[in-house]
Amino acid sequence: MGENSKIEWTTHTFNPWWGCVKVSEACKHCYAEAWAKRVGQKVWGPTTHRRFFGDAHWKQPETWNRRLEGTGQRERVFCASMADVFEDRRDLDPHRARLWSLIETTPNLDWLLLTKRPDVATRLNRWGTNWPANVWLGTTVENQQRADENLPHLVGIPARVRFISAEPLLGPLNLSAYLERLDWVITGGESGPKARPASPTWFRQLHLQCMEHEVSFHFKQWGDWAPGDGINLPHRRTQQAHDGTLMVRLGKKAAGRELDGATHDGLPESSRAI
């Protein structure tokens, strides 16, 4: 985590703090919670303290920004991979304000704010209807219920780029009511020891919807489970997906990220120079 992230759709990650509260089915096997526990940080839950960082940590994005000056290039910063910047806690307000200032003073960086709480994003930001040009706002929609809860809030916010992360995808999605006001769809399957297999038809349907509405599409990964066609199955754990496809547990790396023989690395048009 940090500079030169291994996450396929960002350049760097930056965390203003660590810790969160689970709010949806996508949170059930949260990788960030598992990672925090692995390094001895008990920062998940409504009453636990969050982990904060010093000045050296906060200066990293300023270094990335300076490096880009005069180059005409831009880099993306996923904020926050270990938290949610719109978690509605008052002890987070000063750190949130510091983040808004950092975003404003790093115009060469596109800040990707991914939240499960778009319903409070308008209240907890300080920009009103004039969001900075380098803010991309996204929300997680793992199934149709979450899409219908979250997307009416997201599409009403005047961020320069609005996107969704349908990862882990846990059900079919019909986004036709929202895609005219979205710029980017990221999707993928779940990884980790308790990963749930996704149906390949869910991803194909999302891809078709994005093509029909000319919305950029990014398939991040199969996750731990991939379709079993052509795979030597002995001694492999298998499970039937909701669409009937036999899925094989291969692990994230072996499963890869090709969908129907192609890699989909779409980025929104607004990723070009401001």
N, C-alpha and C positions, 0 to 999 in steps of 0.2 A: 504494500500500500504506500502511496506517496508518489514520488516522481516516477515516470515511465511505468504506468500501471499495466498489469497483464489483462485487465478488462478490455475486451476487444473494441468497445465503442467509446473509449475515452483515452486521453493522453496521460493524465495524472489523476490521482485522487487527493482530496484534502478533507480532513475531519476537524471541524471546530470543537468537537467533543465526542466522546464515546458514550453510548447507552441509549436505550429506547424502551418502549412498551409495545407488546404485541397487540395488533388491532384487527388482523384479518387472517384468513386461511393461509395466505402466502407467507405469513410470519411463523407458521407452525414449526418449521425446521430451519429457523433463521441461522444463516452462516455466520453473521456478525456476532450474534449472541454466543455461538459455539466458540468462535475465535477468541472473544473476550474472556470467556471462562478458561480457555486453554492457557492464556497468559496471566491468569490470576486476577482478572478484573470482574467484580460482581457489580455490573452497571445496568442490568436489565430489570425492569419492573417499575411500578408507579412510585415507590417510596425509596428506592435506592439512589445513591448519589451518582452523578455523571463524572466521567473522567475528563479533566481539562488539561490544557497544554500551555507552555510558556511562549515567550516572544520569538525564540528561534524557530519554533514550529510555524508560527504565523507569518514569518518572513519568507518562507519558501515560495509561496505564489508570487511575491514581489520579485524574487529572483527569476522565476520563469517568465514573468511579464517583461522584465528588462531585457532578457535574452532575445525576445522577439521584436524589440523596438527597431524600426527601420527595415525589417525583413519582408513585410507584407504577409507574413504567415500568422496563423492563429493556432492555439492549442486548446483542447477541451479539458475541463477540470470537473470530475464527478464529485459532488459535495452533497451528502456525506455518506460514505459507504458503511460507516459504523454508527450511524445515528439517523435522525430525521430532523432537519433544520426547522420544521414547523411543529415539533412536539410542543404542546401547549402547557409549558411550565414557566413560572415567573423567574426562577433562578437561572433560566437560560436566556432571558431577555438581554442582559449586557453582552453576552457572547454572540447573540444573534446580531445585535447592533454593530459589534466589531466586524462580523462577517459582512454585513451590508457595506460598511466602509471599505473593506478589503476588495470587494467586488467592484466598487466604484473606482478604485484607484489602480485596477489592473485591467485596462480596456483591451489588451491584446489576448486575454483569456476569455473563452466562453465557459460560463459557469453553469453546469448542469445540476439543477436542484431537483432531486427526485424525492417525492414525498408520498406517504400514504394518507396524508391529511390535507388535501387541497381545499377542504371546506373552511379551514382556518388560515389559509395562506394569505388571503386578502387582508385579514385583520392583523397578522403578525409581521407583515413586511412594512417598510416605511415609504414605499414609492407610490402608493395609491394607484392612479391610472397611468403613471409615467415610469414604467419599468426600464431599467438600463438595457441598452441594446445587446449587452453581452450576457444576458440571463436567459437560459433555456429552462422552462419549467415543465416537469413531468410528474406523472403519478402512476402507481402500480395498479394494474387491473388484471387479476389472475383468473377471473371468471366473469360471466355476464352480470351477476349481481353487483360486483365491485365496479364494473364499468358504468352501470346505470347509477350507482351512488356517487362515484368520483368524477366522471367526465363532465356532467353539467356544471360542476364548480370549475374544473380546469379550463374548459373552453371559453368561459366567461372572463378569464384573467388575461390582460393585454401584454403577456410576455411575447418577446420577439419570436421564439420558437416554443411550441407546445408539443409534448411528446408523451408516449406511454411506454411503460415497461410491463409487458405481458410475460413476466418471468418470475417465478415458475408459472407456466400456463397450466391451469388446472381444469379447464373446461372450454367449450367452444365459445367464440366471441363473434357477435354481430355488431360491428362498429359503424354501420352505415349512417346512423343518426349523428355521428360525431366527426367522421373523417374529413369533412370539408373544412373543419376548424382545427385539424391536427396536422403536424408537419412531419412526424416521424413515429414509427412503430418499431420497438425492440421486443423480441420475443425469444423464448427458449425454454428448455425443460429444466427440471430440478436436479441438482446434484447433492451429494452427501450420503451418509450411511442410511438415512431413512427416506431417500428420494422416491417420489411417486412418478410413475411413467406417464408421459403425455401422449395423446393420440396424434399420429402424423397428420390426419385430416384436419385437426385444429390449426396446425401451422400452415397447411396448404390453403385453407379457407382464408386465413388472415392475409397471406401473400396475395391471393386473388383480389381481396377487397382493397388492399393498398394499391395494386396495379390499376384497378378500375378508377380509383380516386386520385391517382398520381401522388401518393404519399410514400415517402422513403421507407424501405423495409430492411430491417437488420435481424438476421437469424443468428443469435449468439451461440447457441449450443443445443445439442440433444440432451445434455445432462448425463446422468449415469445410465440411462436407458436409451437404446436405439432400436430401430426396426430390425427384425431377425432375418430378413431375406439374405441368403448367401452367406450366412455366418455359421460356422461350425458350432453346433449347439451342445454337444456333450459336456457335462460338468459346468455349464453356464446356467445361471438362474434366469428363468423366463417368467413373463407375466403378460396376460392379454390386456391390451389397452381398451378403452371404452369403445373405440371404433372397430374392435375385433383384431387389430394388428398384434401379432406376436412380438413383444418387445423383449430384448435381451439386456441383462445388466452387464455392461462392459466397463464402466467407469468413464468419467468425463473425457479424459484424453483420448481413449480408444474410440469412443462414440463419435467424436468429432463434431463438425458444425456444417456439414453439407446437407442441404435440403434438396432432394431429387437431383443429386449430382452437381449442384451449384452452391457456391458460397455467396451469401447475400450480406453485403456490407454497406447497405444504403445509409446515406447521411442526408439531412435536410438541405434544401437549397440555401437556406440562410446560414449554412456553415461557411459560406464564402466570406471574403473580407468585408468588414462593415464599411 
